[in-house]
């Protein structure tokens, strides 16, 4: 399939579509309209149709969208047709929560390796995931061919750790620290700042109509 360049906002909604379509499939539904999708996931139908239009004719006028066909399509473009292993770096409170949750229950993403400095964690297996010492990051990421890492280390060491994973040739970092990382051009960083998200939510409550930011 030809690589399609789509807006970032659309790309962020694709996993939402994929998840809800699987819910429809589990409920025995064969087809769905953009209006039905809009009502369920709180994204207006015009936005859904525009998002889908970037990928060609996914539906039929007067029929809607075939649920199984859409699932297969989004499974492919989201790489859910194969298992993706990621690494967790930093097994503190948040890291432990992510290990216990892991991701393979809801997707084909799995934390397959973790790294920490705490002797109580090192060389143990937690949530089915082996925990290695920090000095093995580069070697293990290369050996296990892991290209995506989740960073939950203290902020004061975040850049240092980012430098290490860059040496291992990773392609992406999900950064839960408050530090904005400096990384080589070939690495994409997604920042998840929980404090910032909560402050933004509180501001929106005070200053905007009550609606989902998916409608923006």
N, C-alpha and C positions, 0 to 999 in steps of 0.2 A: 504494500500500500504506500502511495506517495506521502511523504511527510507533509503534514498540514500545519501551517503556522496559525495559531488561534490566540485570541486575547487572553491575558492572564486570568481575568475574572471568569471567563468560560472554562479555562483549564481547572480552576479551583472548584467548579461545580460538577465536573465529570464524576468524581467519586461519589458525590451525593446521588446523582442519577443512577449510577451503577448499584449502589446499595438499595435504593428504593425499588429498582426493577427486580432485584433478587427477592425482595419481600413480596412483590406482586406474583412472581413465579411460584414462590412457596405457597401462596394463597390460591394457586390454580388459575390465575388470570392469564389469558392468551394475548390480549391486546389492550392498549391504553391510549387515550387521547392526550394532547398537550394540556387541555383544561384539567383533566383528572390528575396529571402529574403536578400541575401548578397548585392545585388545592392541597395535595398531600405534602409537598416539600416547600411550600410558601415561596415559590419563584414564579413570577407571572408568566402566563402561557406564551406571550410574545418573546420573552427572553429565552424560554426553552426552545421555541421554534428557531430562533436566531442561532442559539448555540448548536443545535443539531444541524442547521444548514451549512455550517462550516465543513461538515463531513459528507455532504452530498445528500442524496434522496434516501433518508432513513425511514420515512413513512410514506403513506399513501393518502391522498385527499379523500375524505369520506370514510376512511377506514381507521386512521390513526397509526399507531406504531405496534409492530409485532414485538411482544415482550421478549421472547427467546432470541430473536434476531438482534435486538438491542443489547441484550446481555452479552451475547457473543462478540458483538462489535466493541463494546466498552471493555470487556475482558481483555481483548487483544490490545487496544491502545493504552490501557492502564497496566499492561503486562501482568494481568492476573491469570494468564494462561500458563504461568510458570512460577515456581517458588523463588522469591527474592530474599536472600539472607542479609540482615543488617547487624551492625554491632552497637552495643550500648557502652558508653564510656562514662563511668561515674555511677557507683552503686550505692548512693545515699538513699534518702527517703523517697525522692521522686524516681530514682533509678530502680529501687525495689518495686515500686508500684508498677512501673513499666514492665519489669520482668514478670511480675505476677499476671499482668494483663496479657502481655505479648500480643501479637497481632494476627496470628494465623487462624484464630477463631472467626474473624470477620473478613479475612483477606488471605492472599497468598504471600504475605509478608511475615517474616519470622526473625526474631532476635536469636541469632545463633552463637554469639560470642559476647562476653562482657569483660570490662577491664576496670580495676579499682586499685587503690593504694592500701586499703584496710586489710591487715593480715588475717582478720576473721573472715573476710570474703574471698581472698585469693586462694585459688586451687580448690574451690568448692563448686558445687553445682546447685544453682538456685532457679526454681521454675523451669528445670530442665536445661538450663543454660550454663555452660562452664565459664568461670570467672578467672581471668588471667591477670598477672601483674602488669603494671603500666609499661614496664620496659619491654614488653613483648608486643606492643601495639603494632608496630610496623611489620614485624615478622608474621604475626598471625593474620593481619588483614590481607597481606599479600598471599600467604599460604592458603587461606580460605577463600580468596578471591572476593572479598567483601568490598563493595564500592560505595556503600551508604552507611553513615554512622549517626548515632543519636548522642548528643553531647549534654550531659547533666552534671558536669563537674563544677566546682566553685569558680566564680567569675575570675578570680585572680590568677588562675592557671589555664583559663579557656584558650587564650591565644597560643600558649605553649603547646597544648594538646592539639590544637588545630594544625600547628606546624608539623607535628608528628604524623597526623593522619594524611596530610598533604604528601609527605614523603612516601606513604604507602600507595599513593595513586587513587585515592577515593574520588568519586564524582560528586557526592552530595553530603551535606551536613545539616541535620535537623538540630538547631541550636536552642537549647532551653536556658542558656545563661543570659545575663543582661548585657553582655559585651558584644559589640558588633565586630565580627572577626575580619581580619585581613587574610585573604586566601588567594592562591593563584587563579588566573582567569578561567581555568578549566573546571573549577569547583563551584557548584551552586550551593548557597547557604539559605535555608529558610529559618527565620527567627521566630521562636515561640516565647514571648515574654508575657507570663501570666499576670504580673502586676500591671503591665501596660494594658492588657486586654480588659482587666477588671476596671481600671480607671476610665478606659474608653467607654465601656458599658455604662458606668455610672453617669458619665457626661451625656451619653445618648439618652438615658432615661430622663435626665433633667431638661434636655434641649431639643429633642426630636420626637416626632410622633412614634407611637409604639408599633413598630413593625420590624421584621427581620432585616438584617443588613444584606441578606440575599436578594432583597428587592431593589437594592441600590444600583 
